[in-house]
Amino acid sequence: MVDQIVDSTNIMIRSWESRVERDGVVSEIKIDEDLRSLSADIIARACFGSNYVQGKEIFTKLRDLLKILSKIYVGIPGFRYLPNKSNRQIWRLENEINSNISKLIKQRQEEGHEQDLLQMILEGAKNCDGNVEVLEVCGNGNLDASKLRSMKTV
């Protein structure tokens, strides 16, 4: 993970260096935008591994969704169900985000294993089934050899 952080940071520093070379000694760099982009890049690489470009796209859509949500007056009950312009944008962005995440999950399940946050979540979801079975077999008692034999998944 540290390598991913270093790689993303080096890309940002190289872009700053190229701006300084292009503009001369004095160059205006908008650090807040670059740091926001750097953070999104690092998080996307940590969460989605080699699919970090798709992860960055998801984060961009989430940022757009937050911008729209921050402008909405939420004091009117049922307002979010009205098909006005902002609600339609919200619904569209939510659908796009959900479909992109679903595509990433399906792609990850088909391709194989990569060590990132998405893979850990998927493996945890598989392990959750085993935990439910242990609770069903053991109840509040302790797990012993006779109960272990009656389990389907170990």
N, C-alpha and C positions, 0 to 999 in steps of 0.2 A: 504494500500500500504506500509506503514511503517513496518507492520508486515512481509511482503514479503521481504523487504530489510534486516530486522533483521535476518530472517530465512536463507536467502542466505549467509549473512555475517557470521553467526554462523557456517554454514557448512564449509566455507573456513577456519575459525579459528580452528575448530576441526581438519581439515586435516593438518594444520600447526602443531598443538599440537601433532598429531600422528606421524608426520615426526620427530619432535624433540625427542619424546620418543623413536622412532625406531633408529635414528641415534646417539643419545646421546645429550650432551649439545650443541655441535656445529653442525648445520645443514644448508645446502644450500637450500634456498627457492627462486624460481624464481618468484618474486613478479609481474613482468609485465604480465606473462602468467596467474597467478592467478587472478589479477585484471581484465584482459580482460575477463576471464571466469566468474568472479563475475558480471561484467557489463552486459555481455550477459545473464546471469541467471536472474538478476533483471529486465532487459528490457523484456525478454521473459515472466517472471511471470506477469509483469504489462500489457503487450500487450495481452497475450494469456491465462492468468489465469491457470486453471488446465491442459491445453494443453501446458505447458511451455516446455516440452521435445521436442515436435514438433517444437515449436518456436525456441529453441536452435539449432535444426537441420537446420531450415531456415537460422538463423544467421551464422551458420558454412558455409553453401553453399554460402551465400552472401560474406563472408570473402574470400572464395576460388575464387569466381567470381572477387572480387576486386584485388586479387593477379594476376590473369591472365590478367585482363584489364590494370594493371599498367605496365606490361611487353610489351604491344603492342605498336608499332609505329603507330600513328594515322595520320600521315601526307600524306598518300597516299589515294586519293579519291576512294571509293568503296572497300577498302581493307577488310572491315568488312563483305562483301558478299562472299568473296572467301572461299571455304570449306577446309581451312588448319586446322592443328591440334588444334591451339589455338581457332580459331573461332568455331570449332565443340564442344570444351569443353565449350565455352561460351554459345552456343545455348543449349547444354544439361543442363547446370546449370540453365539457365533462365527457361527452360521448367520444370525442377524439382521444382524450387522455386515457379513458378506460379501454378503448380499442387498441391503442398503442401498447399499453401495459399487457393486455391479453396476448397480443402478437408476440411480445418479448417473452412471455412465459411459455407460450406454445413452442416458440423457436428454441428456447433453452431446454425444454423437455425433450425435444427431438434431437438436438445437436449433441448434448452431453454435458460434461461438468466443467465448470470454470469456477475458480474460487473468488467469489464476490458476494455482496450482500443478497442479491437476488437468489443465488444458488443456496445460500444459507437459509433463506426464508422458505424456499421450496423443500429443502431437506427437512426443515422443522415441521412443515405441514405434513410430510409423510410420517414423521415420528409421532405426530399428534394422534394418528390412528392407533398406534401401538399403545399409547398412554390411555386412550379410552378403553381399549380392550383389557388392560390391566385393571382398571377400575371396575369394569363389568365382572371380571372373574374373581377378583379379590374382595371387592367391596371395601369395607373398612378394616379387614383383617390383613395379616402379613402374607407375603408371597412365599409359598413353600413348594416343594417338588411336585406334590400332587396337583396343585393349582397350575403350576408351570406347564404340565403335560396337557392340560385342557385348553391352553392358549393356542391360537392359530399363528400369531406373529410373535416373534421373539426379538 
